[in-house]
Amino acid sequence: MPRILGVDIPNDKRLDVALTYLYGVGPATAAKVIQELSLRADVRAKDLSDEEVARIAGHLESAYVVEGALRRQVLSNINRLKEIACYRGLRHRRGLPVRGQRTRCNARSRKGPKKTVANKKILRK
């Protein structure tokens, strides 16, 4: 398995698909990297030479923010929103949807499993 920027990319996938296993590299970025380095997209990851793997890793690290650096950048952006106590920061802090989705129904993936609240008992005279 070739290792690029600390991530094992799958052997039997095409190069354009295998590069998308890196955090921050989608299909468009993978195609752009392959074109810039003049590689073939249909070659399998296991068929890459060590020199080609090193070229890909060097190019990704110099031209794009990927993997650990991107994760740190996203986390620092969220922490900044929390610190300034803006609406989006408060939603992150409370674990609710941030981008305007409704929460009366749905939003289960963000809010977690249902927490059933018992009804008040009716007082009898």
N, C-alpha and C positions, 0 to 999 in steps of 0.2 A: 504494500500500500504506500503510495507516495504521500509524503507529509509536507504540507504547505502551511506555514505560519502556525505550527503547533496543532494542526488538524489533519487527521488521516482522511484522505479523500478515497472514495471507493474505486477499486481496481477495474471493475467491469463496466463502468459507466463511460459514456462519451465525455471528452474533455469539457465541452460546454456545459454539460449537466453536472459533472463532478465538481467544477469550480463553484457551483451554487451551494455546495455544502459549507462553504466559508460564510461566517456571519458578516453581512454587509455586501455580499456579492450575489446579485440576482441574475436572471437570464440576460438582461441587456448589458450589464457590466461585464459578465463573462464573455459575451460575444465581442465586446469592445476590446477587452484584454487580448483575446485570441487574435483579433485583427491587428492590433498594435504590435504584437510580438511575431506576427506572420507565422502562426502555427495553424495546423489543420484541426477543425472542430470535430471531425469524425474519428480522430484517433482515440484509442482507449487510454485511460489513465495509467494502466500498467505498462503501456508501451512507451511512455515518456522516458527520456534519458535523464540522468541526474542533472546535467547542465540545463536542460529545458525546465525542470522543476525549479532549479535555483533562479533562472531568469524570470519565471512566473512569480515566484515569491518576492524577488527583489522589486519587480515592477508594481505588484500590488501594494507592497509596503511603502514605496516612494510616491505613488500616484493617487492612492485611495486610502481612506480611513476605514480599516476593517478590523475584525476580531476584537481583541482586548481594548484597543484604543477607542473603538466605536462604542463598545459596551460602557466604558468609563465615561465617554462623552454623553451618552444618553442618560446614564445615571446621574451625572452632575447637572444636566438640564432639569431633570425631574426634581432633584434636591433644591435647585435654585427656585423653582416654582413653589415648592413647599415652604421655603424660607420667607419668600416675600408675601406669602399667604394670599395669592391670587386665587380666583375661582378654580382654575385647573389644579393648582397645588392642593387646595382643600379637598377636591374630588380624589386626587391621588392619595392623600392622607387618610381619607375615610374608606378607601377601597371601592369607590363607586365609578361608574362609567364617566370618562373624562370628556368625550367628544359629542355631548348633546343627546345621547341615546336616552330613551325613556327607562324608568326603573319601576313603574307600577306593576308591570308584568315583564317577564324576560330579565335580562341582565344577570342571569344565574352564574355565568362563568366569572363575572367580576365580583359578585356579592357572596358567592359560595352557596352551599346547600341551604335549603329553607330552614328558618328558625321559627317554628310554629309558636304563636302567642295564644295563651288560653283566654277565652272570653270571660267577662266578669259574670259572677253568679248573680241571679236575680234574687233580691231580698223578698222574703215572704212575710206578710203581716200577720 
